[in-house]
Amino acid sequence: MPIFPEKEEFLASLLAGDQVYVSLSTRKNGELPAKMESHSFEHVIERDGFFWGISSQEPFPNQLITGGYPIGYRSFCSTDVMEIAALWYEKEHVLQITPSYVYSSFCIKKKYLWDLVWDSTKNLQDISLISQAVQQGQFFKIAMLDSENVWNIHPVSLLTFSDNGFFEITTEYVEYPMLFRFPESLLETLNKNKVIFPSTFQEYKGENVFLQNLRGWPSFYTIHSDGSYCDIFDIPRNSLQKYKRLLIFSLK
């Protein structure tokens, strides 16, 4: 089974309501057994046929934390720019990268999970499906093609609508590495840091790459049914942008 889905089908399936996740198995290590796990990519960034998937923040024991509780937070990430797995430590702005072959199995998968309830290319006045989903207490996510030709797929933290058909959406806030928005940035950054992973697991010596002090990009958007949106950088400027397409999904 290929590690990553076909590029031609991947975005189309996400815009049809698929949820993407990674399924993997760790390798047996001495007395430690192999384990299976999966990470749902709640956030997906796609540009020019390449994507990054980012899980929700996952807590983990961290003995380096002094004071309070020794719990840190990180997100599991992967991309089809190259065959890697990554951990993103948002608070520290550190991306830890390993080749995907450190796992005995590693595969990006999809499953149909979301119903499309609104599409900016269709009847803009019909918000009946949105209204019904809100009244039923359903969860939402959006896929927005922004002014920079980046698809932003994020959970919705708040959706409000009025009787005149106008709605406003606020997306869930995370901060992911800005290089996720530019497919060429990963290879450029690794080349700059002279990082070359061996081609096979047999040659691998356990190297981890830590990219530090990465500039972040907040996923916070306020999106309107009239075609406008603002990101976190628009707020102090009191400015708006125009999205190129917006799709709203509700959880089945």
Sequence and secondary structure as in RCSB ss.txt:
>XXXX:A:sequence
MPIFPEKEEFLASLLAGDQVYVSLSTRKNGELPAKMESHSFEHVIERDGFFWGISSQEPFPNQLITGGYPIGYRS
FCSTDVMEIAALWYEKEHVLQITPSYVYSSFCIKKKYLWDLVWDSTKNLQDISLISQAVQQGQFFKIAMLDSENV
WNIHPVSLLTFSDNGFFEITTEYVEYPMLFRFPESLLETLNKNKVIFPSTFQEYKGENVFLQNLRGWPSFYTIHS
DGSYCDIFDIPRNSLQKYKRLLIFSLK
>XXXX:A:secstr
  SS  HHHHHHHHTTTEEEEEEEE   BTTB   EEEEE SEEEEETTEEEEE   EEEE TT  SS  EEEEE
EEEETTTTEEEEEETTTTEEEEEEGGGSSEEEEEEEE EEEEEETTS TT  HHHHHHHHTT  EEEEEE TTS 
EEEEEEEEEEE TTS EEEEE   EEEGGGG HHHHHHHHHHTT    SSGGG     EEE S  EEE  EEEET
TSEEEETTHHHHT  EE SEEEEEEE 
